[in-house]
């Protein structure tokens, strides 16, 4: 059995990494396109809230590549301080999927308040993004 030299092994590894890097970059572009679409949907909910005379906030809940919960702010419309966009999106997603939203991600137009973050954690939301740049807010916390 013949062993290959270090230079040959290094060349093979460099080629493998180059191919993997190209594929990862392509996958990253797909993920970025999805994020952009979800951010736009959250801002569409913000626009809907503003048109109805409510506060300028919006959110969506996503599972996989599909939006499963929509949430314009309805604080003024419902006379309910709990009707923040994030909680409206959570309620809408739970109406479609049930109480457990494990594996779902939330996109909102601004950083969720502590009560909305707690609601997201209790619902099982696995990650939150906010703002036009989809800033990663991480895993929702209960505190």
C-alpha positions in Angstrom: 0.0 0.0 0.0 1.4 3.3 -1.0 0.8 6.4 1.1 0.2 9.8 -0.5 2.6 12.6 0.2 1.7 15.6 2.5 1.5 18.0 -0.4 -0.9 15.8 -2.4 -3.0 15.3 0.7 -3.0 19.1 1.3 -4.0 19.8 -2.3 -6.9 17.3 -2.0 -8.1 18.9 1.2 -7.9 22.4 -0.3 -10.0 21.3 -3.3 -12.6 19.7 -1.0 -12.8 22.9 1.1 -13.1 25.0 -2.0 -16.1 22.9 -3.2 -17.7 23.0 0.2 -17.2 26.7 0.5 -18.9 27.3 -2.8 -21.9 25.1 -1.8 -22.1 26.8 1.6 -22.0 30.2 0.0 -24.9 29.2 -2.3 -26.9 27.9 0.7 -26.1 31.1 2.6 -27.6 33.1 -0.4 -30.8 31.0 -0.2 -31.0 31.6 3.6 -30.5 35.4 3.1 -33.2 35.5 0.5 -35.6 33.8 2.9 -34.7 36.2 5.7 -35.2 39.2 3.4 -38.7 37.8 2.5 -39.6 37.3 6.1 -38.3 40.8 7.1 -40.4 42.3 4.3 -43.5 40.4 5.6 -42.9 41.8 9.1 -42.7 45.3 7.7 -45.9 44.7 5.7 -47.6 43.9 9.0 -46.2 47.2 10.4 -47.7 49.0 7.4 -51.0 47.2 8.0 -51.0 48.3 11.6 -50.3 51.9 10.7 -53.0 52.0 8.0 -55.5 50.8 10.6 -54.4 53.6 13.0 -52.5 51.3 15.3 -48.9 51.4 16.6 -46.1 51.0 14.0 -45.0 47.4 14.7 -45.3 44.1 12.8 -44.1 40.5 13.2 -44.4 37.1 11.6 -43.7 33.6 12.8 -42.0 31.2 10.4 -41.7 27.4 10.3 -39.3 26.1 7.7 -39.8 28.3 4.6 -43.4 29.3 5.4 -45.0 32.1 7.3 -47.4 30.5 9.8 -48.4 33.5 11.9 -49.0 37.1 11.0 -49.1 40.0 13.5 -49.8 43.6 13.0 -49.9 45.6 16.2 -53.5 45.7 17.5 -53.0 47.5 20.8 -55.2 50.4 19.9 -57.7 48.5 17.8 -58.3 45.9 20.6 -57.8 48.3 23.5 -55.4 45.6 24.8 -51.8 46.3 25.8 -51.1 42.6 25.2 -51.9 42.9 21.5 -48.3 43.7 20.5 -47.4 42.5 17.0 -45.2 39.7 18.3 -48.0 38.2 20.5 -50.5 38.6 17.7 -48.2 36.6 15.4 -47.7 34.0 18.1 -51.5 33.7 18.6 -52.1 33.4 14.8 -49.4 30.7 14.5 -50.8 28.8 17.5 -54.3 28.9 15.9 -52.8 27.2 12.9 -50.3 24.8 14.5 -51.3 24.4 18.1 -49.8 25.7 21.3 -46.2 24.3 20.7 -44.3 26.4 18.2 -41.0 24.5 18.6 -38.8 25.0 15.6 -40.4 28.3 14.6 -38.6 31.6 14.2 -40.0 35.1 14.7 -39.2 38.1 12.7 -40.3 41.5 14.0 -39.8 45.1 13.0 -38.2 46.0 16.3 -36.6 44.3 19.3 -39.5 42.5 21.2 -40.2 43.8 24.6 -39.5 41.5 27.6 -43.2 40.3 27.8 -43.2 39.4 24.1 -39.9 37.7 24.4 -41.3 35.7 27.4 -44.4 34.8 25.3 -42.1 33.6 22.5 -40.1 31.5 24.9 -43.2 30.0 26.4 -44.6 29.2 22.9 -41.3 27.4 22.0 -40.0 29.9 19.4 -36.4 28.9 18.8 -35.0 32.2 17.6 -35.9 35.8 17.1 -34.7 38.3 14.5 -35.6 42.0 14.4 -35.3 45.1 12.3 -34.6 45.7 8.7 -31.2 44.0 8.9 -32.7 40.9 10.7 -30.5 41.4 13.7 -30.2 38.1 15.6 -31.8 38.5 19.0 -31.1 34.9 19.9 -33.2 32.4 21.7 -36.1 34.0 23.5 -35.7 34.2 27.3 -38.3 33.7 29.9 -36.9 36.4 32.3 
